[in-house]
Amino acid sequence: MRNAYSSVFAIAAILFVSTLTAAQEQETTRVVAAGGISVAGWKGKIDASEEAKGQVLDNAKFSKDGPALQFTTGPAVTYWNPANTSSGNYTVKATFKEPKYMNLNDHPHPYGIVIAGNDMGTDQQSFLYCAAYGNGSFIVRGFGPAPFQLNGRGSLNPAVNKAAGPGDPVIQEIAVSVKSDKIECAINGTVVGSYDKSAVVTAGKLKSTDGVYGLRFAHNTEGLVTDLTVTKQ
């Protein structure tokens, strides 16, 4: 029975990845009206793949809504404040709210925490991010400066909240921790991914786990971020 359950789950995961990949390849990146960055001290950079398609940073919008940071994309983009750095062992966390799940897209797109940013804003930038989808899955990826994957194109996990349906709200608390020998991603209080630091801080991946922390949003997403904090361990 256990083997049968595992097989069904594995097949479901393969179908999920295949469907998501096909949808990502078909969807056109939007252009956000009156875009740009209006939050003091913050900077951003869209992905090189988006730049190759003629997209620019001002085609996404990063602003404030009261105490919350508000994002609307456009191209896939990474935002950071150069003053926000951490080193050693630490945890960066924030709460992400997608008020209307899939409001700007025809399939789920992720958003999450960035850590270990170095050479940010250049073509040599490196960083790692853990991001959640509103369908119960998550993804851990990075740039070093070429993209690299730590859990493929995403994994389903029961800790990740699911929206009731398109247009409904979904909230995720995402935290990324650097420990002496591990990098961990926790979503809604549960560790969903754990990776050996030695396998991530290496040629073609991260330069270091010390660096800037920030936020990551896939293309055609919108939502709010609150309580972005870093805690030393």
PyMOL commands that set and color helices and strands:
alter all, ss='L'
color gray80, all
select helices_A, chain A and resi 2-26+48-51+57-59+197-200
alter helices_A, ss='H'
color red, helices_A
select strands_A, chain A and resi 36-37+43-46+60-65+68-73+77-86+90-98+111-118+126-132+137-143+147-149+155-156+170-178+182-187+190-196+211-217+222-232
alter strands_A, ss='S'
color yellow, strands_A
deselect
rebuild
show_as cartoon
